[in-house]
Amino acid sequence: MKVIGIVGSPRKNGNTNTLVQQVLEGASEAGAETKSFILNEMDYRGCQGCNYCKAHDKCKLEDDLAEVFEEIKAADGIVFGSPIYFAQFTGQMRLFLDRCYSLVNPDFSSRVPAGKKAVLIGAQGEPDPTAYTRVFEEFGGEISRFMGMEVKDTLIAAGCAAPGDVKGNAELMEKAKNTGLNLFK
């Protein structure tokens, strides 16, 4: 089993990455090979709308996302993490998601092998955990629809604005680790 984490936070040691790493740690303890990608440290551009990927099996852009897309295809589980900035995922995550267009065939079927498990993670300064539910519901629906993944869990770190805030939430940290431990159950 292989589980990868894709982190859309500009803070390498922020709340989102902390939770992604907790899920990966749990998955590792359950026997999975794990790897994570910090989008902010990668060199990539947004979708160019050229439709090259509809006539070929890949995106025309040969940048750091090429490896991520191959890892998505090979992984059994994917942990997607992004903080909420201005009521939406970060720009890093949105650029990545636009490029996932290359993982969809012209007939809108997925190029990603079916049966993968997904976990969605978000951190937000807003203390109301339901404030941005629609963002995660929409994303989860698209992940299921376009990539054929089953969303196993969504973890929201509400009221966590400063880096490290989430570490003070023992219940959420434990839930994240258990999500990784039980990802394939």
N, C-alpha and C positions, 0 to 999 in steps of 0.2 A: 504494500500500500504506500502511496505517496500523497502527501498533503502540502500544498503551497500556500503561502500568504502573500497577498498583494496589498501594500500599504500606501494609501493616498494622502498621508499626512506629511507636511513639510517638517514636522518635528520627529526626528528619529527616535527620541526617547519620550515621546508624548503618550497620551492616554490611549490613543487608537493602536499604536504599535505595541504598547504594553499588553493590551487585550489580545491582539493577534498572536503575539508570542506565547501568551498563556494557552490559547487554543492549540497552537503548534506543539507546545510542550506536552499537553495532554495527549495529542495524537502520537507524539513520539513515544511516550510511555506506553501507549497501546500497540506499539510496534511499527508505526509508520515512519517512513523517511520524510523529512521535512526540509523546506527551503522557503526563504522569504525574499520578496522584492520590494525595495523602498523606491517608489516611483520618483520621488523628489531627487534621488541620486542618479537617476538614469537620464540618458540622452535620447529624447524622442520628440516627435512633433504630432500634431493633431491630424486627423483624417483630411486628406486633400481632395476628397470627392471625385477622384479620377476614375473610379470603378474598375481599376486594374484587377482588384481582388475578385470581381465577378467573372472575369475571363480566365483567371489563374487561381491556384489554390492558396495564395498568400497575398499579403499586403505588398505593394510596390516599394514602400519605404523600408530600407535596410538599416534599422536603428536598433536600440536596445530592446524594444518591444518584441522583436522577432523571437528572441529566446523565451520571453514570457509566454507568447502564444504557443510555442512548442511545449512548454511546461504545462500549460493549461490542458492541452490535448492529452498529455501523458499522465497527468495527476488523477487521482481518485477523488480527491477533495480539494476545494479551494476556499480560502478564507479571504473575503474582501473587506477591507477596512478603510474607512474615511471619516474624518471629523466633519461636522456640519459647520460650514462657514456661510454666513448670509443666506440661511434657509436652504442650503443645497450642499452636495458633496464638494470637495475642494476642486480647484481647477486641474490639479494633477490627475485626480481620479476621473474627472469628466473627459479630459483628453484621452486617457487610456480607454474609457468606455466607448468613445466615438471610434477609436481604432479597432474595437472588437467587431465592428462592422465586417471586417475581413474574415471573421469566423462564421459568417452566415452566407449560405449559398444564394444565388439569384432568386430561387423560389422561396426564400426565407427559412429553409431548413438549416439545421445546424451542421457545421463542419466539426464540431466537438463531439467525440463519442458520448453517447447517452449514459446515464446512470451515475454521474458524478454527484457528490454531496457538496453543498455550499453552506457557508456561514457568513452572515452579514454582521459587521461591527461598525458602530459609530460612537463618537464622543461629541458632546455638545455642552456649551456653557449654560444653555437654557435648562433650568432645573426640572421642567415638566417633561417626563420621558415620552409623552405622546405628542409633543409639539411638532415633530417632523416625521411622524409615522408614515405619512404619504410618500416621503422620499424613499423609505425602505420598502414599503409595499410595492411601489412602482418598480424599483430596482429588482426586487425579488421576483416579481412577475416577469420582467424581461429576461432575467437569468434563466428562469424556468422555460420561458417561451423560446428564446433564441438559442440557448445553449443546452437545453434539455437537462438542466441540473435540478436536483431536489434541494430546496432551502431547508436545512435541518434546524437552524436557529438564527435568531436575530438578537444581538446584544447591544444595548444602548447605555452608554455611560453618561447619564444626564447630570447636569450641574458640575461637570468636570472641565473647567476652562484652563486651569494652570497645569503645566506638565507635571505628572506624578499624582494628580488628584485621585485617579482611579485606584491607586494602590491602597488608599484609605477605605475602599469599599470591599471588605473581605468577602462579602456574599457574591458580588459580581466577579471578583477575581476567581473564586472557587467555581462559579458557574461556567466561566470561560474555560477553565482547565477541564471540567467535567464534559463540556461540549466536545472538546478534542478527544477525550478518552472514549466517548460514546458515539463518535461521528458515524461509525459504520454499524452500529447496533440497531 
